[in-house]
Amino acid sequence: MSEYSASIVGGSGYTGAELMRLLSGHSAVEVLHVTSRKLRGTRVSERLPNLPESDMVFEDPESDILSESDIVFVCAPHTAAMGIVPDVIRSSRVVDLSADYRIRDRKVYEEVYGVKHTSPELESVYGLPELHRDDISSARLIANPGCYPTGAILALAPVIKEHMVREEGLVIDAKSGSSGAGIKPTLETHHPEVHGSIRPYRVSDHRHIVEMDQELSILAGNDIRVNFTPHLVPISRGIVSTCHVFPKNRVSVDDVEELYLGFYRGCRFIRIRDRIPDLRGVVGSNFCDIGFEVDPRTGRLIIVSAIDNLTKGASGQAVQNMNIMLDLPESQGLDVLGLYP
């Protein structure tokens, strides 16, 4: 019998499916319920071909079942989660995978997402374990970070914290697979539209920018404003973030590597690589691979991170947060290597 119980609200999307995959191999946590309005009454094995032995059924989210769980993962869309979390948190600890509790300044949230925040009084912890592990352990509500911010913040955190680079002109160029747009197809994410092309989008105003600014500003102790441009590439999953920064003084790759190894000492899911990483090492895993190079002509420092957007960028990080909250080994259920080829 498992030590803890969990439920998943909104289990029909990609993040819910990834949670089911990861938790199916977690020895200390049992999934009691998975809900979906659209699929209620449908067997999970019919929706998720990678879980053919599951005997679970998607249930009605309106039923009074979530209070039975020690922890609830909320995989509702942005702006919808805040209509669910206040009720759930009365009886269970919550990991929310939407953006509804990530932004500390609720007025900024309202400006970016275009709706009034209906539960601004709820206190949350931004669920990036490498930066907020101690606060996560005692929190009742975790705001699981966005996928782009996870890769970008982890890539830049050490040089920002140590004030190694100029804070103006931080450039983040990110490439993401189409699963980042969610399971509902659109013209922009439909495979024939994506295949054979690379499409920049929201080139100056992506809503994840406010998360990056928030967390990097906390590290720096003053306001940080990043320049971020995402691109959609013809793959299913994964994000590569290429960050361009200029050190205040000349640095070598060895200098940067020493800093990163010290900063992320003890962080199981950060791997500092001796080369520029790519997605082949991380897809299907909860790892974030980071590598760097110095341009000898200009002194520019290029920092590259690679993550799986559905794992470290979403559901894997949610399980990592859950483990910390429940005082379980942080890597439990997550110690799996990436898929190759």
PEGIPE-V146980 format. One record per residue. RES is the residue in one letter. PHI is phi in whole degrees, 0 to 359 (* if undefined). OMEGA is omega in degrees with one decimal (NA if undefined). D_FIRST is the distance of its C-alpha to the first C-alpha in whole Angstrom. Layout:
RES|PHI|OMEGA|D_FIRST + RES|PHI|OMEGA|D_FIRST
This chain:
M|*|-177.6|0 + S|288|-177.3|4 + E|285|-176.5|7 + Y|228|178.7|9 + S|237|-179.3|10 + A|220|171.8|13 + S|226|-179.0|16 + I|236|176.3|19 + V|264|-178.0|23 + G|85|-173.0|25 + G|274|-174.9|23 + S|270|-179.2|26 + G|269|-177.0|28 + Y|293|-179.5|28 + T|291|176.0|26 + G|296|178.5|23 + A|297|179.3|23 + E|292|175.5|23 + L|298|178.3|20 + M|298|179.0|18 + R|299|-176.2|19 + L|291|-176.3|18 + L|285|177.4|14 + S|296|178.3|14 + G|253|-178.5|14 + H|266|-172.7|12 + S|285|-175.3|9 + A|257|-174.8|8 + V|229|176.7|9 + E|251|175.6|8 + V|278|-179.0|12 + L|274|-173.6|12 + H|219|170.0|16 + V|226|-172.4|19 + T|249|173.9|22 + S|194|176.4|26 + R|297|-174.8|29 + K|291|-172.9|31 + L|248|-176.1|28 + R|303|-176.3|26 + G|90|179.8|26 + T|272|177.0|26 + R|290|179.1|23 + V|302|-178.8|21 + S|296|176.7|22 + E|285|-178.6|26 + R|272|-173.8|26 + L|245|-176.6|24 + P|295|178.4|26 + N|276|178.4|23 + L|234|-174.2|20 + P|293|-177.3|21 + E|266|-179.8|18 + S|291|176.6|17 + D|255|-179.6|17 + M|283|178.1|17 + V|233|174.7|20 + F|296|-174.4|22 + E|248|179.2|22 + D|287|-179.2|25 + P|292|-179.1|25 + E|279|-178.2|27 + S|287|-175.0|25 + D|271|-175.6|23 + I|243|-171.3|19 + L|289|-178.2|19 + S|293|179.6|19 + E|282|-172.0|15 + S|260|174.5|14 + D|289|-178.5|14 + I|219|-179.3|17 + V|236|173.7|19 + F|265|179.7|21 + V|256|-178.8|24 + C|251|178.4|26 + A|283|178.6|29 + P|296|173.0|32 + H|307|-179.1|34 + T|77|177.4|36 + A|267|-175.6|34 + A|298|-177.4|31 + M|292|172.5|32 + G|274|-177.2|33 + I|248|-171.2|29 + V|302|-176.7|28 + P|303|178.0|29 + D|284|-175.5|28 + V|293|-172.7|24 + I|290|177.2|25 + R|295|-176.1|25 + S|240|-174.0|21 + S|221|170.2|20 + R|282|-168.9|20 + V|229|165.2|22 + V|246|-177.7|23 + D|261|-177.2|26 + L|267|175.1|27 + S|272|179.0|31 + A|270|-166.0|34 + D|294|-179.4|34 + Y|236|-178.6|33 + R|281|-172.5|34 + I|267|-176.4|38 + R|297|179.0|38 + D|273|-175.2|42 + R|297|177.5|41 + K|293|175.6|45 + V|295|176.3|44 + Y|304|-177.3|41 + E|297|177.9|43 + E|293|-175.1|46 + V|284|-174.9|44 + Y|261|170.0|42 + G|74|177.8|45 + V|222|176.3|43 + K|280|177.8|43 + H|283|-173.1|39 + T|267|177.0|38 + S|219|-177.6|36 + P|293|-177.2|38 + E|283|-178.6|37 + L|288|179.2|33 + E|268|-179.0|32 + S|230|172.9|31 + V|245|177.8|30 + Y|290|-167.0|31 + G|276|172.0|28 + L|256|-170.1|30 + P|303|-177.8|28 + E|295|179.1|31 + L|248|-170.5|33 + H|231|-173.9|31 + R|304|-176.7|28 + D|296|179.5|28 + D|291|179.6|29 + I|297|-173.6|26 + S|299|-177.2|24 + S|253|-174.5|25 + A|279|171.4|26 + R|262|-179.3|24 + L|228|177.2|26 + I|253|173.1|26 + A|266|-177.4|29 + N|294|-174.4|28 + P|295|172.2|31 + G|289|-176.4|33 + C|290|177.8|33 + Y|299|178.5|37 + P|299|179.6|37 + T|302|-179.2|34 + G|295|-176.0|36 + A|286|-177.6|39 + I|294|179.3|38 + L|296|178.1|36 + A|292|-171.0|39 + L|259|-171.4|42 + A|308|-175.9|40 + P|297|-177.6|41 + V|288|176.9|45 + I|285|-179.6|45 + K|300|-177.3|43 + E|269|178.5|46 + H|53|-178.9|49 + M|281|-172.7|50 + V|238|174.6|51 + R|294|-174.6|53 + E|276|175.2|51 + E|270|176.2|53 + G|77|175.0|53 + L|287|-176.3|50 + V|242|178.1|49 + I|238|178.7|46 + D|247|-172.9|46 + A|239|176.8|43 + K|240|-175.6|42 + S|229|172.6|39 + G|285|-171.6|38 + S|288|179.2|38 + S|295|178.0|34 + G|296|179.6|35 + A|274|178.9|37 + G|94|-172.2|34 + I|279|-178.1|33 + K|284|-175.7|36 + P|288|173.1|39 + T|227|178.9|42 + L|300|-176.6|46 + E|288|-176.0|45 + T|251|177.1|42 + H|299|-170.3|42 + H|306|179.2|42 + P|298|178.2|46 + E|279|-176.7|47 + V|272|-173.2|45 + H|300|176.6|46 + G|78|-176.9|49 + S|215|168.8|49 + I|234|-173.1|48 + R|239|170.0|48 + P|292|177.9|48 + Y|210|-176.7|47 + R|40|-165.9|47 + V|294|179.0|49 + S|227|-172.9|50 + D|221|177.3|48 + H|296|-172.8|44 + R|290|176.6|42 + H|288|-179.3|40 + I|301|-176.1|43 + V|294|175.4|42 + E|293|179.5|39 + M|298|179.0|40 + D|301|-177.3|43 + Q|300|-173.8|41 + E|288|178.5|39 + L|289|176.6|42 + S|294|177.2|44 + I|298|179.5|42 + L|296|-176.1|42 + A|282|-175.2|45 + G|83|175.9|46 + N|201|-173.5|49 + D|293|174.9|49 + I|243|175.8|48 + R|232|-177.9|49 + V|266|171.7|47 + N|252|-171.2|49 + F|233|174.9|46 + T|226|177.5|47 + P|266|176.2|44 + H|226|174.0|45 + L|265|-178.9|43 + V|240|-171.7|43 + P|280|172.0|42 + I|227|-178.2|39 + S|280|-172.6|35 + R|214|178.8|34 + G|121|176.0|34 + I|223|168.9|37 + V|248|179.2|39 + S|247|178.1|41 + T|254|-174.7|44 + C|252|-180.0|46 + H|249|-179.0|49 + V|223|-179.6|50 + F|239|178.7|53 + P|299|177.3|53 + K|292|176.2|55 + N|228|-180.0|57 + R|301|178.6|57 + V|229|174.2|53 + S|250|175.7|52 + V|300|178.4|49 + D|297|177.5|48 + D|299|-177.4|49 + V|292|179.9|46 + E|299|178.6|44 + E|299|178.2|44 + L|299|-175.2|43 + Y|291|178.3|40 + L|297|177.8|39 + G|288|-177.4|39 + F|297|-175.6|38 + Y|259|176.7|35 + R|301|-179.6|34 + G|86|179.1|30 + C|268|-171.9|30 + R|302|-170.0|27 + F|258|172.7|28 + I|255|177.5|32 + R|239|176.8|34 + I|273|-173.6|38 + R|262|178.1|39 + D|269|175.7|43 + R|210|176.9|44 + I|288|-175.5|43 + P|282|171.6|40 + D|219|-170.9|39 + L|288|-176.3|36 + R|299|-178.4|36 + G|271|-170.8|34 + V|235|-175.6|32 + V|301|-177.2|31 + G|88|-177.3|27 + S|238|177.7|26 + N|261|-178.0|26 + F|277|167.0|29 + C|242|177.8|32 + D|266|-178.3|35 + I|230|175.1|38 + G|218|-175.9|42 + F|209|176.7|45 + E|209|177.6|49 + V|250|176.7|52 + D|280|-175.2|55 + P|292|-179.3|58 + R|286|-171.9|61 + T|244|-175.6|59 + G|83|-179.8|57 + R|297|175.3|54 + L|256|178.8|51 + I|254|-179.7|48 + I|244|-177.0|45 + V|239|173.3|42 + S|240|177.3|38 + A|227|177.2|36 + I|221|166.1|33 + D|272|-175.2|31 + N|296|-179.8|31 + L|271|-177.4|28 + T|255|177.5|26 + K|299|179.7|28 + G|277|-178.9|30 + A|199|-167.2|27 + S|288|176.5|23 + G|297|177.3|23 + Q|295|176.5|24 + A|296|177.0|22 + V|292|175.7|19 + Q|302|177.3|21 + N|297|178.5|22 + M|301|-179.8|18 + N|302|179.5|17 + I|294|-179.8|20 + M|297|-176.8|20 + L|266|179.3|16 + D|59|174.3|18 + L|260|173.7|16 + P|305|-171.5|18 + E|301|-176.7|20 + S|265|-175.3|20 + Q|299|-178.7|16 + G|80|-174.2|16 + L|236|-174.1|20 + D|280|178.6|21 + V|234|-179.4|23 + L|279|178.7|27 + G|292|-178.6|29 + L|270|176.0|30 + Y|214|-1.5|34 + P|284|NA|36
